Amino acid sequence: MDTQNSTESPVHHGESGDAKARKLNQKGLDEEEQEVRVKQKQVKRPWLREDADKPPAEQGPTSGPTKGKSLPSDTGKLLTTPTRLLKLILPLPIRVEKDKDNNDTNTGDYGRARSSNDTIQPLALLVHPQQPLSYVERLIQAELPPVVEDGKEKIPNIYFRAEDSAASENRPTTRDEARAADKKDSQSADKNPHVASYSGLGHEAKEDNEKTKSWVRWSSSTEMGDFIRDAARGREFAIEVEGYNFEMRVSVPSFNDRTYYMRMRLRRMSRQIDELATIKKECDELAYKSAHRLAQGGFGLMAGWWGVVYYVTFQTEMGWDLVEPVTYLVGLTTIMGGYLWFLYISRDLSYKAAMNVTVSRRQNALYEGKGFDMHRWEQVVQEANALRREIKTIAGEYDVDWDEMKDLSYSKQVKKALENERNKRGAVHDDEEDEVEAMEEEKRIKNEMVQRDKGVKVEKK
């Protein structure tokens, strides 16, 4: 049709019409070439999705004031996983995320999956809290087609924004006003939305007026965990995409959301610890009773020996002349035997060491008889203490008073067992192990990021 129009235009419009037709034809060819180029680049990009046919807000929260209610379809989610990774679900609009023409089976091009939702195509990303925002930025950029600026293709920039709790329209201007505000802090804490949000409520907090919100852009070098902790002061944070003129709102996880899987694992472990602690307590009590009986038997043996010496010395004709060398040899033999025994066990020469040896032997025998695995006990208690420390750390970050006895339905026996095991190992030793584990994990994450960056560079080349 364009060729026929170009041939017939001189008859009706002359030379100016012919030039106009050629210009329009060239413009159409340029647009088609641009679309083909964009499609080829989109095909090369990885697409990570979960439940692509369902918007991220189809299932509402399971707890809190918004229980049973669905969030707006344009609101993303930041979900916790059984591991330490965070699942970021972004509601990418269909006009940005995919081109419907690319799904045409007649063209022979590779097409992405169709979605029954014409507005939102959820995108799932797995992020570690110690990874910087720049890593998340690169993941999102890999899912977006480039924008055209001044005739050149450009990867769109990504900006992360969170509510600024320090900004306020009614700041005190004098010292008297500041002092008066400090006195009223305790009374107005419940009415201050930022105080409620900072208490670990996250998306469960009361919704603020959009006009009162003040947004702050965060540096891409900030770690994801630090950004989430500050964003928890409000209900959500925003991810802005340059070039497409839109932003995605992501609801901030509350303290209960952030520690959900940790508390579930701790509940399961507490039940195991409760069962094992009951068996261990019975075995320990029997072992200590046996040790005390053994000690009492030793005292009875010494008292009997004293009676024999007294009787032979004073009640018989043998007298002291015979008893003296016998008692000397028996006493020396006892000392030598005790010395050799302590050399064999390589312990301190004390009553406590002797009791520990006798108790531990009896305990091991009872543990085997009851089917109690000491290695499993130490492993479960150590993991439970590690989870407790991690939950308490997150509670401190969210400024929440976490009552583990009430939340996890602890029995006093379980808590006592955990604290005793922790005291045996030592709090300083635990802190050193935590630091070593954190450093090793950070090194591993950095190595993975470097390898991924190298892979991206190789693909680009």
C-alpha positions in Angstrom: 0.0 0.0 0.0 2.8 2.4 0.8 4.4 1.7 -2.6 1.2 2.4 -4.4 0.7 5.6 -2.5 4.2 6.7 -3.4 3.6 6.1 -7.1 0.2 7.7 -7.3 1.1 10.8 -5.2 2.9 12.7 -8.0 -0.3 12.7 -10.1 -2.3 14.3 -7.3 0.2 16.2 -5.2 3.3 16.6 -7.2 6.9 16.5 -5.9 6.1 17.6 -2.4 3.6 14.6 -1.9 6.2 12.1 -3.2 8.8 13.4 -0.6 6.2 13.2 2.2 5.3 9.6 1.3 9.0 8.6 1.2 9.5 10.2 4.7 6.5 8.4 6.2 7.7 5.1 4.7 11.2 5.6 6.1 9.8 6.4 9.5 7.7 3.2 9.5 10.8 1.2 8.6 12.8 2.8 11.4 10.1 2.0 13.9 9.9 -1.6 12.8 13.6 -2.0 12.9 13.6 -0.5 16.4 10.9 -2.9 17.6 12.8 -5.9 16.1 16.0 -4.8 17.9 14.2 -4.4 21.2 12.5 -7.8 20.9 15.9 -9.5 20.2 17.3 -7.9 23.4 14.3 -8.9 25.4 14.6 -12.5 24.3 18.2 -12.7 25.5 17.2 -11.4 29.0 16.4 -13.9 31.8 12.8 -13.9 33.1 12.1 -15.0 36.7 8.5 -15.3 37.6 6.4 -17.0 40.2 2.6 -17.2 39.7 2.7 -15.1 36.6 -1.0 -15.3 36.2 -1.7 -13.9 39.6 -1.1 -10.4 40.9 1.0 -10.2 44.1 -1.9 -8.8 46.0 -4.4 -11.5 45.2 -3.8 -13.1 48.6 -4.2 -10.7 51.4 -2.2 -10.7 54.7 -2.9 -13.6 57.1 -2.5 -11.6 60.2 -2.8 -8.0 61.5 -5.4 -5.4 60.9 -5.5 -6.1 57.2 -6.2 -9.9 57.7 -8.3 -11.2 54.9 -8.1 -7.9 52.9 -6.2 -7.8 49.6 -3.7 -5.0 49.0 -4.0 -2.8 45.9 -3.0 -4.6 42.7 -0.2 -2.0 42.1 1.5 -2.8 45.5 4.4 -5.3 45.6 5.5 -7.4 48.5 8.7 -8.2 50.3 8.3 -11.7 51.7 10.5 -13.8 53.9 11.6 -17.4 53.0 12.6 -20.4 55.1 16.2 -19.4 54.3 17.7 -16.0 55.0 16.8 -14.8 51.5 14.0 -12.3 50.9 11.5 -12.7 48.0 10.8 -9.3 46.4 7.7 -9.4 44.2 7.3 -6.4 42.0 4.1 -5.5 40.1 5.7 -4.6 36.7 3.1 -3.0 34.4 2.4 -4.9 31.2 3.4 -2.0 28.9 6.8 -2.1 30.4 7.4 -5.7 31.1 6.3 -7.3 27.8 5.1 -6.7 24.3 1.9 -8.6 23.3 3.0 -8.7 19.7 6.0 -10.8 20.8 3.6 -13.6 21.7 2.3 -14.0 18.2 2.9 -17.6 17.2 2.6 -16.8 13.5 5.8 -14.8 13.5 8.0 -17.6 14.7 9.6 -15.4 17.4 10.1 -16.7 20.9 7.2 -15.3 23.0 6.8 -15.0 26.7 3.8 -16.5 28.6 0.5 -14.7 28.3 -1.2 -13.5 31.4 -4.9 -13.3 32.1 -4.2 -10.1 34.0 -3.9 -7.2 31.5 -2.3 -4.8 33.8 0.1 -6.5 36.2 2.7 -9.2 35.6 4.4 -10.0 38.9 8.2 -10.5 39.0 9.9 -12.4 41.8 13.5 -11.7 42.8 15.5 -13.4 45.6 17.7 -11.0 47.5 20.0 -11.5 50.5 19.7 -8.8 53.2 23.5 -8.1 53.0 23.3 -7.4 49.2 23.4 -3.7 48.2 20.5 -2.0 46.5 22.7 -1.7 43.4 22.4 -5.5 43.0 18.6 -5.3 43.1 18.8 -2.4 40.7 20.7 -4.6 38.2 18.2 -7.4 38.5 15.3 -5.1 37.8 17.1 -3.5 34.9 17.7 -6.9 33.4 13.9 -7.4 33.2 13.1 -4.1 31.6 13.5 -3.2 27.9 15.8 -0.2 27.2 14.4 3.3 26.8 15.1 5.5 23.8 16.6 8.8 24.6 17.8 11.2 21.9 17.6 8.4 19.4 19.8 6.1 21.5 18.9 3.1 23.6 19.6 3.5 27.3 19.1 1.2 30.3 16.6 2.9 32.7 17.9 4.0 36.1 16.2 2.6 39.2 15.7 4.7 42.4 14.7 3.5 45.8 12.7 5.8 48.0 11.5 5.4 51.6 9.5 7.6 53.9 11.5 10.1 55.9 10.3 9.9 59.5 12.5 12.9 60.5 10.7 15.3 58.2 7.7 17.1 59.8 5.7 20.1 58.9 5.5 21.2 62.6 9.1 21.3 63.7 9.9 23.2 67.0 11.5 26.6 66.3 12.5 27.5 69.8 13.9 25.7 72.8 10.7 26.1 74.8 8.7 24.4 72.0 11.2 21.6 71.8 11.1 21.0 75.6 7.3 21.0 75.5 7.4 18.5 72.6 9.7 16.3 74.6 7.3 16.3 77.6 4.4 15.4 75.3 6.3 12.5 73.6 5.0 9.9 76.0 1.4 11.1 75.7 1.4 11.5 72.0 3.3 8.4 71.1 0.2 6.4 70.3 -1.0 9.2 68.0 2.2 9.5 66.1 2.1 7.2 63.0 5.8 7.0 62.8 6.2 5.7 66.3 3.7 3.0 65.6 5.3 2.1 62.3 8.8 2.0 63.9 7.5 -0.5 66.4 7.7 -3.3 63.9 4.2 -3.0 62.3 5.4 -2.3 58.8 2.5 -2.7 56.4 0.2 -3.6 59.3 0.5 0.0 60.6 -2.3 2.6 60.1 -2.3 4.2 56.6 -1.0 7.7 56.5 -2.3 10.5 54.4 -0.3 10.7 51.1 0.1 14.4 51.5 1.9 14.1 54.8 4.5 11.6 53.5 8.0 12.8 52.8 10.1 10.5 50.6 13.9 10.2 50.6 16.0 8.6 47.9 18.5 6.1 49.2 22.0 5.4 47.9 22.4 2.3 45.8 25.4 1.2 48.0 23.1 0.7 51.0 22.5 -2.9 52.1 19.1 -4.3 51.5 18.7 -5.2 55.2 19.6 -1.6 56.4 17.1 -0.2 53.8 14.3 -2.4 55.0 15.0 -1.6 58.7 14.6 2.1 58.0 11.6 1.6 55.6 9.9 -0.3 58.4 9.1 3.1 60.0 6.4 3.4 57.3 4.0 1.1 55.6 5.8 0.9 52.2 8.7 2.0 50.1 8.8 3.0 46.4 10.9 1.8 43.5 11.0 4.4 40.7 11.9 3.5 37.1 13.4 6.3 35.1 12.1 6.7 31.5 8.8 5.0 32.0 7.3 7.5 34.4 6.0 5.2 37.0 6.9 3.9 40.5 6.2 0.6 42.2 5.1 0.6 45.8 6.3 -2.3 47.9 4.8 -3.1 51.3 7.3 -3.4 54.1 7.3 -6.6 56.2 6.5 -6.2 59.8 8.5 -7.9 62.6 6.1 -10.8 62.6 6.5 -11.2 58.9 10.3 -10.9 59.0 10.6 -13.5 61.7 7.7 -15.8 60.7 9.8 -18.8 59.5 12.3 -18.3 62.3 9.7 -18.5 65.0 8.0 -21.5 63.3 11.3 -23.4 63.3 11.9 -22.3 66.9 8.5 -23.7 67.9 9.2 -27.0 66.3 12.6 -27.1 68.0 11.2 -26.2 71.3 8.8 -29.2 71.1 11.8 -31.5 70.3 13.8 -29.9 73.2 10.9 -30.4 75.6 10.7 -34.1 74.8 14.5 -34.6 74.9 14.8 -32.5 78.1 12.2 -34.7 79.9 14.3 -37.8 79.1 17.6 -36.1 79.9 16.2 -34.8 83.3 15.2 -38.4 84.3 18.5 -39.8 83.3 20.5 -37.0 85.1 18.5 -37.5 88.3 19.1 -41.2 88.3 22.8 -40.7 87.5 23.2 -38.2 90.4 21.4 -40.5 92.8 23.7 -43.3 91.8 26.8 -41.1 92.3 25.6 -40.0 95.7 24.9 -43.6 96.7 28.4 -44.5 95.5 29.9 -41.7 97.7 27.8 -42.9 100.6 29.0 -46.4 100.0 32.6 -45.2 100.1 32.0 -43.5 103.4 30.4 -46.7 104.8 33.5 -48.7 103.6 35.8 -46.3 105.4 33.7 -46.4 108.6 33.7 -50.3 108.4 37.5 -50.2 108.1 37.8 -47.9 111.1 35.7 -50.4 113.1 37.8 -53.3 112.1 41.0 -51.6 113.1 39.5 -50.5 116.4 38.3 -54.1 117.2 41.5 -55.8 116.2 43.6 -53.3 118.1 41.7 -53.1 121.4 39.6 -56.2 121.5 42.0 -58.9 120.4 45.4 -60.2 121.5 47.1 -59.2 118.2 47.2 -55.5 119.2 48.8 -52.5 117.6 52.0 -54.3 116.7 50.2 -56.2 114.0 47.6 -53.6 113.0 50.2 -50.7 112.5 52.0 -52.1 109.5 48.7 -53.4 108.0 47.0 -50.0 108.2 50.1 -48.3 106.9 50.3 -50.6 103.8 46.5 -50.3 103.2 46.6 -46.5 103.4 49.7 -46.2 101.1 48.1 -48.6 98.6 44.9 -46.5 98.6 46.8 -43.3 98.0 48.9 -44.9 95.1 45.7 -46.4 93.6 43.9 -43.0 93.7 46.9 -41.2 92.2 47.1 -43.7 89.3 43.4 -43.3 88.8 43.5 -39.6 88.5 46.5 -39.9 86.2 44.4 -42.1 84.0 41.4 -39.8 83.8 43.6 -36.7 83.5 41.3 -34.6 85.6 41.7 -32.3 88.6 42.3 -34.0 91.9 39.0 -33.0 93.4 35.7 -34.4 94.7 33.9 -32.6 91.8 36.0 -34.3 89.2 35.4 -37.7 90.8 31.7 -37.0 90.9 31.7 -35.9 87.3 33.4 -39.1 86.1 31.0 -41.3 88.0 28.0 -39.3 86.9 29.0 -39.1 83.3 29.5 -42.8 83.0 26.2 -43.5 84.6 24.6 -40.8 82.4 25.9 -42.4 79.2 24.6 -45.8 80.2 21.2 -44.4 81.0 21.1 -42.3 77.7 21.8 -45.4 75.7 19.1 -47.3 77.6 16.5 -44.6 77.0 17.5 -44.0 73.4 18.7 -40.4 74.1 21.1 -39.0 71.5 23.5 -36.5 73.1 24.8 -35.3 69.7 21.3 -34.6 68.5 20.5 -32.8 71.8 23.6 -30.5 71.5 22.8 -29.8 67.8 19.1 -28.9 68.4 19.9 -26.7 71.4 22.7 -24.9 69.5 20.4 -24.2 66.5 17.6 -23.0 68.8 20.0 -20.6 70.6 21.2 -19.3 67.2 17.6 -18.6 66.1 16.9 -16.9 69.4 19.8 -14.6 68.9 18.8 -13.8 65.4 15.2 -13.0 66.3 16.3 -10.9 69.2 18.6 -9.0 66.8 15.8 -8.3 64.4 13.6 -7.3 67.4 16.2 -4.7 68.4 16.3 -3.4 64.8 12.5 -3.0 64.8 12.5 -1.7 68.4 10.2 -4.4 69.5 10.0 -6.1 72.9 9.8 -9.8 72.0 8.4 -12.0 74.7 9.6 -15.5 73.6 7.8 -17.3 76.5 4.4 -15.9 75.3 5.0 -16.0 71.6 6.5 -19.5 71.4 4.5 -21.1 74.3 7.8 -22.0 76.0 7.9 -24.2 79.0 10.3 -23.1 81.8 12.1 -26.4 81.2 12.9 -25.5 77.6 14.1 -22.0 78.4 16.2 -23.3 81.3 17.8 -25.9 79.1 18.6 -23.3 76.4 20.1 -20.9 78.9 22.1 -23.6 80.7 23.6 -24.8 77.4 24.4 -21.3 76.4 26.1 -20.6 79.7 28.1 -23.7 79.4 29.4 -22.6 76.0 29.8 -19.0 77.2 28.3 -15.9 75.7 31.7 -14.6 74.6 32.3 -17.8 72.6 28.9 -17.5 71.0 29.5 -13.9 70.0 32.9 -14.8 68.4 31.2 -17.6 66.5 28.5 -15.3 65.3 31.1 -12.8 64.0 33.0 -15.5 62.2 29.9 -16.9 60.6 28.8 -13.4 59.5 32.2 -12.7 58.0 32.2 -16.0 56.1 28.7 -15.4 54.8 29.6 -11.9 53.7 32.7 -13.2 51.8 30.6 -15.8 50.1 28.0 -13.3 49.0 30.6 -11.0 47.6 32.2 -13.8 45.7 28.8 -14.8 44.2 28.2 -11.1 43.2 31.6 -10.9 41.5 31.0 -14.1 39.6 27.6 -12.9 38.5 29.0 -9.6 37.3 31.7 -11.4 35.3 29.0 -13.6 33.7 26.9 -10.5 32.8 30.0 -8.9 31.2 30.8 -12.0 29.2 27.1 -12.2 27.9 27.3 -8.5 26.9 30.5 -9.1 24.9 
